[in-house]
Amino acid sequence: MRILIVTGKYPPLQCGIGVYTRELSKSLSLKGNHVSILSTFSKQKPKFFKSVELLHGVKNWNFLSIFTVGKIIKNMTNEIIHM
């Protein structure tokens, strides 16, 4: 299954949302899913598992970010989007 997770923060940033997203994506990928993460901090590939794809796209989260996120989602073939 192809899953996209959209989040404002992702490690190496230290925060609860980032840790939650990292653990969720890790668990989903270990079950055989292809997981993509769209986040502000998505320039580093996680070292602990390989089937997570980090997308570059959102520089700043503001009202206009919805258009950037919409374009990225439109060009993908995800079965589930988790925001």
mmCIF file as gemmi writes it, N, C-alpha and C atoms, coordinates in Angstrom:
data_model
loop_
_atom_site.group_PDB
_atom_site.id
_atom_site.type_symbol
_atom_site.label_atom_id
_atom_site.label_alt_id
_atom_site.label_comp_id
_atom_site.label_asym_id
_atom_site.label_entity_id
_atom_site.label_seq_id
_atom_site.pdbx_PDB_ins_code
_atom_site.Cartn_x
_atom_site.Cartn_y
_atom_site.Cartn_z
_atom_site.occupancy
_atom_site.B_iso_or_equiv
_atom_site.pdbx_formal_charge
_atom_site.auth_seq_id
_atom_site.auth_asym_id
_atom_site.pdbx_PDB_model_num
ATOM 1 N N . MET Axp A 1 ? 0.851 -1.17 0 1 0 ? 1 A 1
ATOM 2 C CA . MET Axp A 1 ? 0 0 0 1 0 ? 1 A 1
ATOM 3 C C . MET Axp A 1 ? 0.9 1.236 0 1 0 ? 1 A 1
ATOM 4 N N . ARG Axp A 2 ? 0.501 2.264 -0.708 1 0 ? 2 A 1
ATOM 5 C CA . ARG Axp A 2 ? 1.253 3.519 -0.774 1 0 ? 2 A 1
ATOM 6 C C . ARG Axp A 2 ? 0.602 4.525 0.179 1 0 ? 2 A 1
ATOM 7 N N . ILE Axp A 3 ? 1.395 4.999 1.134 1 0 ? 3 A 1
ATOM 8 C CA . ILE Axp A 3 ? 0.891 5.897 2.171 1 0 ? 3 A 1
ATOM 9 C C . ILE Axp A 3 ? 1.71 7.177 2.16 1 0 ? 3 A 1
ATOM 10 N N . LEU Axp A 4 ? 1.031 8.318 2.188 1 0 ? 4 A 1
ATOM 11 C CA . LEU Axp A 4 ? 1.686 9.625 2.3 1 0 ? 4 A 1
ATOM 12 C C . LEU Axp A 4 ? 1.354 10.211 3.66 1 0 ? 4 A 1
ATOM 13 N N . ILE Axp A 5 ? 2.397 10.622 4.384 1 0 ? 5 A 1
ATOM 14 C CA . ILE Axp A 5 ? 2.216 11.294 5.666 1 0 ? 5 A 1
ATOM 15 C C . ILE Axp A 5 ? 2.658 12.74 5.493 1 0 ? 5 A 1
ATOM 16 N N . VAL Axp A 6 ? 1.753 13.674 5.766 1 0 ? 6 A 1
ATOM 17 C CA . VAL Axp A 6 ? 2.052 15.101 5.685 1 0 ? 6 A 1
ATOM 18 C C . VAL Axp A 6 ? 2.171 15.627 7.104 1 0 ? 6 A 1
ATOM 19 N N . THR Axp A 7 ? 3.333 16.2 7.421 1 0 ? 7 A 1
ATOM 20 C CA . THR Axp A 7 ? 3.578 16.673 8.774 1 0 ? 7 A 1
ATOM 21 C C . THR Axp A 7 ? 4.452 17.923 8.745 1 0 ? 7 A 1
ATOM 22 N N . GLY Axp A 8 ? 4.315 18.741 9.742 1 0 ? 8 A 1
ATOM 23 C CA . GLY Axp A 8 ? 5.095 19.965 9.809 1 0 ? 8 A 1
ATOM 24 C C . GLY Axp A 8 ? 6.526 19.74 10.25 1 0 ? 8 A 1
ATOM 25 N N . LYS Axp A 9 ? 6.765 18.71 11.038 1 0 ? 9 A 1
ATOM 26 C CA . LYS Axp A 9 ? 8.114 18.469 11.564 1 0 ? 9 A 1
ATOM 27 C C . LYS Axp A 9 ? 8.457 16.986 11.476 1 0 ? 9 A 1
ATOM 28 N N . TYR Axp A 10 ? 9.737 16.748 11.235 1 0 ? 10 A 1
ATOM 29 C CA . TYR Axp A 10 ? 10.244 15.383 11.132 1 0 ? 10 A 1
ATOM 30 C C . TYR Axp A 10 ? 11.701 15.399 11.575 1 0 ? 10 A 1
ATOM 31 N N . PRO Axp A 11 ? 12.184 14.343 12.214 1 0 ? 11 A 1
ATOM 32 C CA . PRO Axp A 11 ? 13.576 14.334 12.665 1 0 ? 11 A 1
ATOM 33 C C . PRO Axp A 11 ? 14.531 14.686 11.522 1 0 ? 11 A 1
ATOM 34 N N . PRO Axp A 12 ? 15.575 15.41 11.834 1 0 ? 12 A 1
ATOM 35 C CA . PRO Axp A 12 ? 16.269 15.482 13.11 1 0 ? 12 A 1
ATOM 36 C C . PRO Axp A 12 ? 15.7 16.498 14.093 1 0 ? 12 A 1
ATOM 37 N N . LEU Axp A 13 ? 14.64 17.201 13.758 1 0 ? 13 A 1
ATOM 38 C CA . LEU Axp A 13 ? 14.03 18.135 14.7 1 0 ? 13 A 1
ATOM 39 C C . LEU Axp A 13 ? 13.458 17.354 15.874 1 0 ? 13 A 1
ATOM 40 N N . GLN Axp A 14 ? 13.697 17.807 17.074 1 0 ? 14 A 1
ATOM 41 C CA . GLN Axp A 14 ? 13.216 17.127 18.28 1 0 ? 14 A 1
ATOM 42 C C . GLN Axp A 14 ? 11.847 17.685 18.668 1 0 ? 14 A 1
ATOM 43 N N . CYS Axp A 15 ? 10.826 16.889 18.512 1 0 ? 15 A 1
ATOM 44 C CA . CYS Axp A 15 ? 9.482 17.274 18.946 1 0 ? 15 A 1
ATOM 45 C C . CYS Axp A 15 ? 8.61 16.026 18.967 1 0 ? 15 A 1
ATOM 46 N N . GLY Axp A 16 ? 7.49 16.12 19.641 1 0 ? 16 A 1
ATOM 47 C CA . GLY Axp A 16 ? 6.59 14.98 19.743 1 0 ? 16 A 1
ATOM 48 C C . GLY Axp A 16 ? 6.011 14.554 18.415 1 0 ? 16 A 1
ATOM 49 N N . ILE Axp A 17 ? 5.655 15.514 17.58 1 0 ? 17 A 1
ATOM 50 C CA . ILE Axp A 17 ? 5.077 15.189 16.274 1 0 ? 17 A 1
ATOM 51 C C . ILE Axp A 17 ? 6.102 14.471 15.405 1 0 ? 17 A 1
ATOM 52 N N . GLY Axp A 18 ? 7.331 14.929 15.431 1 0 ? 18 A 1
ATOM 53 C CA . GLY Axp A 18 ? 8.383 14.297 14.637 1 0 ? 18 A 1
ATOM 54 C C . GLY Axp A 18 ? 8.641 12.866 15.062 1 0 ? 18 A 1
ATOM 55 N N . VAL Axp A 19 ? 8.698 12.655 16.364 1 0 ? 19 A 1
ATOM 56 C CA . VAL Axp A 19 ? 8.924 11.301 16.887 1 0 ? 19 A 1
ATOM 57 C C . VAL Axp A 19 ? 7.747 10.393 16.526 1 0 ? 19 A 1
ATOM 58 N N . TYR Axp A 20 ? 6.529 10.899 16.69 1 0 ? 20 A 1
ATOM 59 C CA . TYR Axp A 20 ? 5.335 10.123 16.322 1 0 ? 20 A 1
ATOM 60 C C . TYR Axp A 20 ? 5.38 9.735 14.847 1 0 ? 20 A 1
ATOM 61 N N . THR Axp A 21 ? 5.694 10.699 13.992 1 0 ? 21 A 1
ATOM 62 C CA . THR Axp A 21 ? 5.725 10.447 12.554 1 0 ? 21 A 1
ATOM 63 C C . THR Axp A 21 ? 6.815 9.44 12.204 1 0 ? 21 A 1
ATOM 64 N N . ARG Axp A 22 ? 7.99 9.565 12.818 1 0 ? 22 A 1
ATOM 65 C CA . ARG Axp A 22 ? 9.083 8.626 12.561 1 0 ? 22 A 1
ATOM 66 C C . ARG Axp A 22 ? 8.677 7.212 12.946 1 0 ? 22 A 1
ATOM 67 N N . GLU Axp A 23 ? 8.089 7.051 14.124 1 0 ? 23 A 1
ATOM 68 C CA . GLU Axp A 23 ? 7.706 5.715 14.588 1 0 ? 23 A 1
ATOM 69 C C . GLU Axp A 23 ? 6.555 5.137 13.761 1 0 ? 23 A 1
ATOM 70 N N . LEU Axp A 24 ? 5.608 5.978 13.401 1 0 ? 24 A 1
ATOM 71 C CA . LEU Axp A 24 ? 4.494 5.52 12.562 1 0 ? 24 A 1
ATOM 72 C C . LEU Axp A 24 ? 5.002 5.064 11.2 1 0 ? 24 A 1
ATOM 73 N N . SER Axp A 25 ? 5.846 5.872 10.567 1 0 ? 25 A 1
ATOM 74 C CA . SER Axp A 25 ? 6.358 5.509 9.247 1 0 ? 25 A 1
ATOM 75 C C . SER Axp A 25 ? 7.229 4.253 9.322 1 0 ? 25 A 1
ATOM 76 N N . LYS Axp A 26 ? 7.986 4.112 10.391 1 0 ? 26 A 1
ATOM 77 C CA . LYS Axp A 26 ? 8.814 2.92 10.572 1 0 ? 26 A 1
ATOM 78 C C . LYS Axp A 26 ? 7.938 1.672 10.671 1 0 ? 26 A 1
ATOM 79 N N . SER Axp A 27 ? 6.914 1.731 11.507 1 0 ? 27 A 1
ATOM 80 C CA . SER Axp A 27 ? 6.016 0.581 11.674 1 0 ? 27 A 1
ATOM 81 C C . SER Axp A 27 ? 5.29 0.228 10.383 1 0 ? 27 A 1
ATOM 82 N N . LEU Axp A 28 ? 4.809 1.241 9.687 1 0 ? 28 A 1
ATOM 83 C CA . LEU Axp A 28 ? 4.092 0.99 8.431 1 0 ? 28 A 1
ATOM 84 C C . LEU Axp A 28 ? 5.004 0.386 7.369 1 0 ? 28 A 1
ATOM 85 N N . SER Axp A 29 ? 6.233 0.88 7.287 1 0 ? 29 A 1
ATOM 86 C CA . SER Axp A 29 ? 7.147 0.351 6.274 1 0 ? 29 A 1
ATOM 87 C C . SER Axp A 29 ? 7.59 -1.077 6.602 1 0 ? 29 A 1
ATOM 88 N N . LEU Axp A 30 ? 7.742 -1.384 7.876 1 0 ? 30 A 1
ATOM 89 C CA . LEU Axp A 30 ? 8.123 -2.746 8.257 1 0 ? 30 A 1
ATOM 90 C C . LEU Axp A 30 ? 7.033 -3.76 7.933 1 0 ? 30 A 1
ATOM 91 N N . LYS Axp A 31 ? 5.801 -3.292 7.778 1 0 ? 31 A 1
ATOM 92 C CA . LYS Axp A 31 ? 4.694 -4.179 7.411 1 0 ? 31 A 1
ATOM 93 C C . LYS Axp A 31 ? 4.544 -4.293 5.895 1 0 ? 31 A 1
ATOM 94 N N . GLY Axp A 32 ? 5.507 -3.724 5.141 1 0 ? 32 A 1
ATOM 95 C CA . GLY Axp A 32 ? 5.499 -3.883 3.692 1 0 ? 32 A 1
ATOM 96 C C . GLY Axp A 32 ? 4.875 -2.737 2.922 1 0 ? 32 A 1
ATOM 97 N N . ASN Axp A 33 ? 4.536 -1.658 3.576 1 0 ? 33 A 1
ATOM 98 C CA . ASN Axp A 33 ? 3.941 -0.505 2.893 1 0 ? 33 A 1
ATOM 99 C C . ASN Axp A 33 ? 5.036 0.427 2.372 1 0 ? 33 A 1
ATOM 100 N N . HIS Axp A 34 ? 4.726 1.142 1.3 1 0 ? 34 A 1
ATOM 101 C CA . HIS Axp A 34 ? 5.626 2.176 0.81 1 0 ? 34 A 1
ATOM 102 C C . HIS Axp A 34 ? 5.156 3.484 1.435 1 0 ? 34 A 1
ATOM 103 N N . VAL Axp A 35 ? 6.009 4.111 2.231 1 0 ? 35 A 1
ATOM 104 C CA . VAL Axp A 35 ? 5.638 5.31 2.976 1 0 ? 35 A 1
ATOM 105 C C . VAL Axp A 35 ? 6.421 6.506 2.438 1 0 ? 35 A 1
ATOM 106 N N . SER Axp A 36 ? 5.703 7.595 2.132 1 0 ? 36 A 1
ATOM 107 C CA . SER Axp A 36 ? 6.322 8.861 1.745 1 0 ? 36 A 1
ATOM 108 C C . SER Axp A 36 ? 5.99 9.881 2.815 1 0 ? 36 A 1
ATOM 109 N N . ILE Axp A 37 ? 6.955 10.755 3.112 1 0 ? 37 A 1
ATOM 110 C CA . ILE Axp A 37 ? 6.745 11.792 4.117 1 0 ? 37 A 1
ATOM 111 C C . ILE Axp A 37 ? 6.998 13.145 3.484 1 0 ? 37 A 1
ATOM 112 N N . LEU Axp A 38 ? 6.013 14.018 3.606 1 0 ? 38 A 1
ATOM 113 C CA . LEU Axp A 38 ? 6.128 15.398 3.132 1 0 ? 38 A 1
ATOM 114 C C . LEU Axp A 38 ? 6.211 16.278 4.366 1 0 ? 38 A 1
ATOM 115 N N . SER Axp A 39 ? 7.35 16.956 4.515 1 0 ? 39 A 1
ATOM 116 C CA . SER Axp A 39 ? 7.588 17.738 5.716 1 0 ? 39 A 1
ATOM 117 C C . SER Axp A 39 ? 8.528 18.892 5.396 1 0 ? 39 A 1
ATOM 118 N N . THR Axp A 40 ? 8.59 19.852 6.289 1 0 ? 40 A 1
ATOM 119 C CA . THR Axp A 40 ? 9.539 20.939 6.148 1 0 ? 40 A 1
ATOM 120 C C . THR Axp A 40 ? 10.967 20.411 6.233 1 0 ? 40 A 1
ATOM 121 N N . PHE Axp A 41 ? 11.228 19.582 7.222 1 0 ? 41 A 1
ATOM 122 C CA . PHE Axp A 41 ? 12.553 19.026 7.434 1 0 ? 41 A 1
ATOM 123 C C . PHE Axp A 41 ? 12.603 17.631 6.848 1 0 ? 41 A 1
ATOM 124 N N . SER Axp A 42 ? 12.838 17.55 5.547 1 0 ? 42 A 1
ATOM 125 C CA . SER Axp A 42 ? 12.835 16.249 4.893 1 0 ? 42 A 1
ATOM 126 C C . SER Axp A 42 ? 14.033 16.098 3.967 1 0 ? 42 A 1
ATOM 127 N N . LYS Axp A 43 ? 15.168 16.627 4.365 1 0 ? 43 A 1
ATOM 128 C CA . LYS Axp A 43 ? 16.348 16.559 3.51 1 0 ? 43 A 1
ATOM 129 C C . LYS Axp A 43 ? 17.228 15.355 3.821 1 0 ? 43 A 1
ATOM 130 N N . GLN Axp A 44 ? 16.975 14.677 4.897 1 0 ? 44 A 1
ATOM 131 C CA . GLN Axp A 44 ? 17.788 13.528 5.263 1 0 ? 44 A 1
ATOM 132 C C . GLN Axp A 44 ? 16.95 12.256 5.229 1 0 ? 44 A 1
ATOM 133 N N . LYS Axp A 45 ? 17.504 11.218 4.64 1 0 ? 45 A 1
ATOM 134 C CA . LYS Axp A 45 ? 16.809 9.935 4.636 1 0 ? 45 A 1
ATOM 135 C C . LYS Axp A 45 ? 17.057 9.231 5.968 1 0 ? 45 A 1
ATOM 136 N N . PRO Axp A 46 ? 16.013 8.707 6.591 1 0 ? 46 A 1
ATOM 137 C CA . PRO Axp A 46 ? 16.215 7.99 7.854 1 0 ? 46 A 1
ATOM 138 C C . PRO Axp A 46 ? 17.143 6.795 7.644 1 0 ? 46 A 1
ATOM 139 N N . LYS Axp A 47 ? 18.001 6.554 8.575 1 0 ? 47 A 1
ATOM 140 C CA . LYS Axp A 47 ? 18.981 5.486 8.438 1 0 ? 47 A 1
ATOM 141 C C . LYS Axp A 47 ? 18.466 4.146 8.953 1 0 ? 47 A 1
ATOM 142 N N . PHE Axp A 48 ? 17.359 4.144 9.683 1 0 ? 48 A 1
ATOM 143 C CA . PHE Axp A 48 ? 16.945 2.904 10.328 1 0 ? 48 A 1
ATOM 144 C C . PHE Axp A 48 ? 16.028 2.038 9.479 1 0 ? 48 A 1
ATOM 145 N N . PHE Axp A 49 ? 15.528 2.532 8.363 1 0 ? 49 A 1
ATOM 146 C CA . PHE Axp A 49 ? 14.744 1.698 7.455 1 0 ? 49 A 1
ATOM 147 C C . PHE Axp A 49 ? 14.728 2.327 6.077 1 0 ? 49 A 1
ATOM 148 N N . LYS Axp A 50 ? 14.588 1.492 5.047 1 0 ? 50 A 1
ATOM 149 C CA . LYS Axp A 50 ? 14.826 1.954 3.685 1 0 ? 50 A 1
ATOM 150 C C . LYS Axp A 50 ? 13.581 2.315 2.895 1 0 ? 50 A 1
ATOM 151 N N . SER Axp A 51 ? 12.446 1.819 3.24 1 0 ? 51 A 1
ATOM 152 C CA . SER Axp A 51 ? 11.28 2.002 2.385 1 0 ? 51 A 1
ATOM 153 C C . SER Axp A 51 ? 10.488 3.265 2.699 1 0 ? 51 A 1
ATOM 154 N N . VAL Axp A 52 ? 11.127 4.248 3.333 1 0 ? 52 A 1
ATOM 155 C CA . VAL Axp A 52 ? 10.482 5.53 3.576 1 0 ? 52 A 1
ATOM 156 C C . VAL Axp A 52 ? 11.111 6.554 2.648 1 0 ? 52 A 1
ATOM 157 N N . GLU Axp A 53 ? 10.271 7.228 1.886 1 0 ? 53 A 1
ATOM 158 C CA . GLU Axp A 53 ? 10.737 8.242 0.945 1 0 ? 53 A 1
ATOM 159 C C . GLU Axp A 53 ? 10.441 9.62 1.523 1 0 ? 53 A 1
ATOM 160 N N . LEU Axp A 54 ? 11.463 10.435 1.659 1 0 ? 54 A 1
ATOM 161 C CA . LEU Axp A 54 ? 11.273 11.802 2.144 1 0 ? 54 A 1
ATOM 162 C C . LEU Axp A 54 ? 11.158 12.742 0.956 1 0 ? 54 A 1
ATOM 163 N N . LEU Axp A 55 ? 10.085 13.498 0.918 1 0 ? 55 A 1
ATOM 164 C CA . LEU Axp A 55 ? 9.823 14.404 -0.193 1 0 ? 55 A 1
ATOM 165 C C . LEU Axp A 55 ? 10.251 15.82 0.153 1 0 ? 55 A 1
ATOM 166 N N . HIS Axp A 56 ? 10.801 16.512 -0.809 1 0 ? 56 A 1
ATOM 167 C CA . HIS Axp A 56 ? 11.158 17.919 -0.641 1 0 ? 56 A 1
ATOM 168 C C . HIS Axp A 56 ? 10.014 18.732 -1.224 1 0 ? 56 A 1
ATOM 169 N N . GLY Axp A 57 ? 9.586 19.767 -0.547 1 0 ? 57 A 1
ATOM 170 C CA . GLY Axp A 57 ? 8.496 20.514 -1.132 1 0 ? 57 A 1
ATOM 171 C C . GLY Axp A 57 ? 8.037 21.714 -0.341 1 0 ? 57 A 1
ATOM 172 N N . VAL Axp A 58 ? 7.821 21.586 0.938 1 0 ? 58 A 1
ATOM 173 C CA . VAL Axp A 58 ? 7.254 22.689 1.716 1 0 ? 58 A 1
ATOM 174 C C . VAL Axp A 58 ? 8.384 23.387 2.466 1 0 ? 58 A 1
ATOM 175 N N . LYS Axp A 59 ? 8.643 24.639 2.083 1 0 ? 59 A 1
ATOM 176 C CA . LYS Axp A 59 ? 9.701 25.404 2.748 1 0 ? 59 A 1
ATOM 177 C C . LYS Axp A 59 ? 9.18 26.049 4.026 1 0 ? 59 A 1
ATOM 178 N N . ASN Axp A 60 ? 8.015 26.62 3.967 1 0 ? 60 A 1
ATOM 179 C CA . ASN Axp A 60 ? 7.395 27.269 5.123 1 0 ? 60 A 1
ATOM 180 C C . ASN Axp A 60 ? 5.927 26.886 5.157 1 0 ? 60 A 1
ATOM 181 N N . TRP Axp A 61 ? 5.415 26.618 6.338 1 0 ? 61 A 1
ATOM 182 C CA . TRP Axp A 61 ? 4.002 26.293 6.483 1 0 ? 61 A 1
ATOM 183 C C . TRP Axp A 61 ? 3.221 27.576 6.734 1 0 ? 61 A 1
ATOM 184 N N . ASN Axp A 62 ? 2.357 27.901 5.796 1 0 ? 62 A 1
ATOM 185 C CA . ASN Axp A 62 ? 1.456 29.038 5.933 1 0 ? 62 A 1
ATOM 186 C C . ASN Axp A 62 ? 0.206 28.734 5.118 1 0 ? 62 A 1
ATOM 187 N N . PHE Axp A 63 ? -0.67 29.7 4.986 1 0 ? 63 A 1
ATOM 188 C CA . PHE Axp A 63 ? -1.93 29.471 4.279 1 0 ? 63 A 1
ATOM 189 C C . PHE Axp A 63 ? -1.693 29.047 2.827 1 0 ? 63 A 1
ATOM 190 N N . LEU Axp A 64 ? -0.689 29.601 2.18 1 0 ? 64 A 1
ATOM 191 C CA . LEU Axp A 64 ? -0.414 29.275 0.778 1 0 ? 64 A 1
ATOM 192 C C . LEU Axp A 64 ? 0.216 27.894 0.595 1 0 ? 64 A 1
ATOM 193 N N . SER Axp A 65 ? 0.643 27.279 1.674 1 0 ? 65 A 1
ATOM 194 C CA . SER Axp A 65 ? 1.232 25.941 1.588 1 0 ? 65 A 1
ATOM 195 C C . SER Axp A 65 ? 0.234 24.914 1.064 1 0 ? 65 A 1
ATOM 196 N N . ILE Axp A 66 ? -1.034 25.18 1.238 1 0 ? 66 A 1
ATOM 197 C CA . ILE Axp A 66 ? -2.041 24.225 0.77 1 0 ? 66 A 1
ATOM 198 C C . ILE Axp A 66 ? -1.95 24.006 -0.736 1 0 ? 66 A 1
ATOM 199 N N . PHE Axp A 67 ? -1.541 25.03 -1.474 1 0 ? 67 A 1
ATOM 200 C CA . PHE Axp A 67 ? -1.394 24.881 -2.925 1 0 ? 67 A 1
ATOM 201 C C . PHE Axp A 67 ? -0.18 24.015 -3.262 1 0 ? 67 A 1
ATOM 202 N N . THR Axp A 68 ? 0.914 24.198 -2.541 1 0 ? 68 A 1
ATOM 203 C CA . THR Axp A 68 ? 2.109 23.38 -2.75 1 0 ? 68 A 1
ATOM 204 C C . THR Axp A 68 ? 1.814 21.925 -2.414 1 0 ? 68 A 1
ATOM 205 N N . VAL Axp A 69 ? 1.201 21.702 -1.275 1 0 ? 69 A 1
ATOM 206 C CA . VAL Axp A 69 ? 0.861 20.345 -0.857 1 0 ? 69 A 1
ATOM 207 C C . VAL Axp A 69 ? -0.124 19.719 -1.848 1 0 ? 69 A 1
ATOM 208 N N . GLY Axp A 70 ? -1.094 20.49 -2.299 1 0 ? 70 A 1
ATOM 209 C CA . GLY Axp A 70 ? -2.071 19.995 -3.272 1 0 ? 70 A 1
ATOM 210 C C . GLY Axp A 70 ? -1.42 19.548 -4.569 1 0 ? 70 A 1
ATOM 211 N N . LYS Axp A 71 ? -0.457 20.303 -5.07 1 0 ? 71 A 1
ATOM 212 C CA . LYS Axp A 71 ? 0.246 19.932 -6.302 1 0 ? 71 A 1
ATOM 213 C C . LYS Axp A 71 ? 1.031 18.645 -6.12 1 0 ? 71 A 1
ATOM 214 N N . ILE Axp A 72 ? 1.689 18.524 -4.991 1 0 ? 72 A 1
ATOM 215 C CA . ILE Axp A 72 ? 2.477 17.321 -4.731 1 0 ? 72 A 1
ATOM 216 C C . ILE Axp A 72 ? 1.573 16.098 -4.63 1 0 ? 72 A 1
ATOM 217 N N . ILE Axp A 73 ? 0.481 16.23 -3.892 1 0 ? 73 A 1
ATOM 218 C CA . ILE Axp A 73 ? -0.45 15.109 -3.733 1 0 ? 73 A 1
ATOM 219 C C . ILE Axp A 73 ? -1.088 14.722 -5.063 1 0 ? 73 A 1
ATOM 220 N N . LYS Axp A 74 ? -1.419 15.711 -5.875 1 0 ? 74 A 1
ATOM 221 C CA . LYS Axp A 74 ? -2.061 15.447 -7.167 1 0 ? 74 A 1
ATOM 222 C C . LYS Axp A 74 ? -1.169 14.608 -8.077 1 0 ? 74 A 1
ATOM 223 N N . ASN Axp A 75 ? 0.134 14.788 -7.985 1 0 ? 75 A 1
ATOM 224 C CA . ASN Axp A 75 ? 1.068 14.075 -8.849 1 0 ? 75 A 1
ATOM 225 C C . ASN Axp A 75 ? 1.492 12.718 -8.302 1 0 ? 75 A 1
ATOM 226 N N . MET Axp A 76 ? 0.916 12.299 -7.201 1 0 ? 76 A 1
ATOM 227 C CA . MET Axp A 76 ? 1.284 11.022 -6.593 1 0 ? 76 A 1
ATOM 228 C C . MET Axp A 76 ? 0.136 10.026 -6.688 1 0 ? 76 A 1
ATOM 229 N N . THR Axp A 77 ? 0.463 8.78 -6.485 1 0 ? 77 A 1
ATOM 230 C CA . THR Axp A 77 ? -0.559 7.727 -6.505 1 0 ? 77 A 1
ATOM 231 C C . THR Axp A 77 ? -0.622 7.058 -5.136 1 0 ? 77 A 1
ATOM 232 N N . ASN Axp A 78 ? -1.052 7.799 -4.151 1 0 ? 78 A 1
ATOM 233 C CA . ASN Axp A 78 ? -1.157 7.259 -2.791 1 0 ? 78 A 1
ATOM 234 C C . ASN Axp A 78 ? -2.563 6.708 -2.549 1 0 ? 78 A 1
ATOM 235 N N . GLU Axp A 79 ? -2.613 5.674 -1.751 1 0 ? 79 A 1
ATOM 236 C CA . GLU Axp A 79 ? -3.896 5.096 -1.378 1 0 ? 79 A 1
ATOM 237 C C . GLU Axp A 79 ? -4.419 5.684 -0.081 1 0 ? 79 A 1
ATOM 238 N N . ILE Axp A 80 ? -3.505 6.134 0.781 1 0 ? 80 A 1
ATOM 239 C CA . ILE Axp A 80 ? -3.881 6.746 2.049 1 0 ? 80 A 1
ATOM 240 C C . ILE Axp A 80 ? -3.037 8.004 2.256 1 0 ? 80 A 1
ATOM 241 N N . ILE Axp A 81 ? -3.667 9.083 2.71 1 0 ? 81 A 1
ATOM 242 C CA . ILE Axp A 81 ? -2.949 10.305 3.066 1 0 ? 81 A 1
ATOM 243 C C . ILE Axp A 81 ? -3.265 10.59 4.526 1 0 ? 81 A 1
ATOM 244 N N . HIS Axp A 82 ? -2.214 10.679 5.336 1 0 ? 82 A 1
ATOM 245 C CA . HIS Axp A 82 ? -2.361 10.931 6.773 1 0 ? 82 A 1
ATOM 246 C C . HIS Axp A 82 ? -1.802 12.323 7.045 1 0 ? 82 A 1
ATOM 247 N N . MET Axp A 83 ? -2.639 13.21 7.596 1 0 ? 83 A 1
ATOM 248 C CA . MET Axp A 83 ? -2.205 14.568 7.885 1 0 ? 83 A 1
ATOM 249 C C . MET Axp A 83 ? -2.326 14.826 9.373 1 0 ? 83 A 1
